[in-house]
Amino acid sequence: MIVLVNRYLFQKKFSGIAIWPFIILKHKRLKEDTVFLNHERIHLRQQIELLVIPFFVWYGIEFLLKLFHYKNSYQAYRNISFEREAYSNEKDLDYLKKRSFWKFANYI
């Protein structure tokens, strides 16, 4: 995992993004936020399991389907299976050690 900081890449609401093998942060102080980094590490694992490009295709399609359903971009984002898994387990710093393969599928 390589952590980079680039504050110009993000909109107001977002503080970071995982694009394998990088975690890109909006602010340097986020390097110390273990819960936030764990959330992004969960996304890195999801990306590896789906061989990166299919992850982003799936993510985009699921976002569009959720947006059509919820008619709200934030609700759509929060209900993407990848995000549901990451938000549900971000505080468990040992989650990735015990996580089973394709665990995000339980959140669809």
DOVOKOL-702211 format. One record per residue (C-alpha): x, y, z; residue number from 1; residue in three letters. Coordinates in steps of 0.25 Angstrom, whole numbers. Layout:
! DOVOKOL-702211
     px     py     pz  seq  type
      X      Y      Z  NUM   ALA
...
! end
This chain:
! DOVOKOL-702211
     px     py     pz  seq  type
      0      0      0    1   MET
      5     14     -4    2   ILE
     -1     26      2    3   VAL
     -1     39     -6    4   LEU
     -6     53     -2    5   VAL
    -13     61    -13    6   ASN
    -23     71     -8    7   ARG
    -27     76    -22    8   TYR
    -33     63    -27    9   LEU
    -45     63    -18   10   PHE
    -59     69    -17   11   GLN
    -63     75     -3   12   LYS
    -70     62      2   13   LYS
    -58     52     -1   14   PHE
    -45     51      7   15   SER
    -39     39      0   16   GLY
    -39     29    -11   17   ILE
    -33     15    -13   18   ALA
    -27     12    -26   19   ILE
    -19     -1    -25   20   TRP
     -8      0    -20   21   PRO
    -10     14    -16   22   PHE
    -18     21     -5   23   ILE
    -19     36     -9   24   ILE
    -23     45      3   25   LEU
    -28     59      2   26   LYS
    -20     63     15   27   HIS
     -7     59     21   28   LYS
    -14     57     35   29   ARG
    -22     46     29   30   LEU
     -9     37     29   31   LYS
    -11     36     44   32   GLU
    -26     32     44   33   ASP
    -26     17     45   34   THR
    -41     15     43   35   VAL
    -41     23     30   36   PHE
    -28     16     25   37   LEU
    -35      2     29   38   ASN
    -47      6     20   39   HIS
    -38      9      8   40   GLU
    -30     -4     11   41   ARG
    -43    -12     10   42   ILE
    -45     -5     -4   43   HIS
    -31     -9     -8   44   LEU
    -34    -24     -5   45   ARG
    -48    -23    -12   46   GLN
    -40    -18    -24   47   GLN
    -30    -29    -24   48   ILE
    -41    -39    -23   49   GLU
    -48    -34    -35   50   LEU
    -35    -31    -43   51   LEU
    -36    -16    -42   52   VAL
    -43    -12    -55   53   ILE
    -55    -20    -53   54   PRO
    -56    -14    -39   55   PHE
    -58      0    -44   56   PHE
    -67     -5    -55   57   VAL
    -76    -12    -45   58   TRP
    -75      0    -35   59   TYR
    -80      9    -46   60   GLY
    -91      1    -51   61   ILE
    -96     -2    -36   62   GLU
    -95     13    -34   63   PHE
   -104     16    -46   64   LEU
   -114      6    -42   65   LEU
   -114     11    -27   66   LYS
   -115     25    -32   67   LEU
   -127     21    -41   68   PHE
   -133     15    -29   69   HIS
   -131     25    -18   70   TYR
   -130     38    -27   71   LYS
   -119     43    -17   72   ASN
   -105     42    -21   73   SER
   -100     41     -6   74   TYR
   -110     30     -3   75   GLN
   -106     23    -15   76   ALA
    -91     23    -12   77   TYR
    -94     19      3   78   ARG
   -102      7     -2   79   ASN
    -92      1    -12   80   ILE
    -88    -13     -7   81   SER
    -73     -9     -7   82   PHE
    -76      3      2   83   GLU
    -86     -4     11   84   ARG
    -75    -15     14   85   GLU
    -64     -4     16   86   ALA
    -73      5     25   87   TYR
    -78     -7     33   88   SER
    -64    -12     36   89   ASN
    -55      0     36   90   GLU
    -54      1     51   91   LYS
    -50    -14     52   92   ASP
    -35    -12     50   93   LEU
    -33    -28     49   94   ASP
    -44    -29     39   95   TYR
    -35    -32     27   96   LEU
    -28    -43     34   97   LYS
    -41    -51     36   98   LYS
    -49    -46     24   99   ARG
    -53    -57     14  100   SER
    -51    -56     -1  101   PHE
    -62    -47     -8  102   TRP
    -68    -44      5  103   LYS
    -74    -31     -1  104   PHE
    -84    -40     -8  105   ALA
    -91    -42      5  106   ASN
    -95    -27      5  107   TYR
   -102    -27     -9  108   ILE
! end
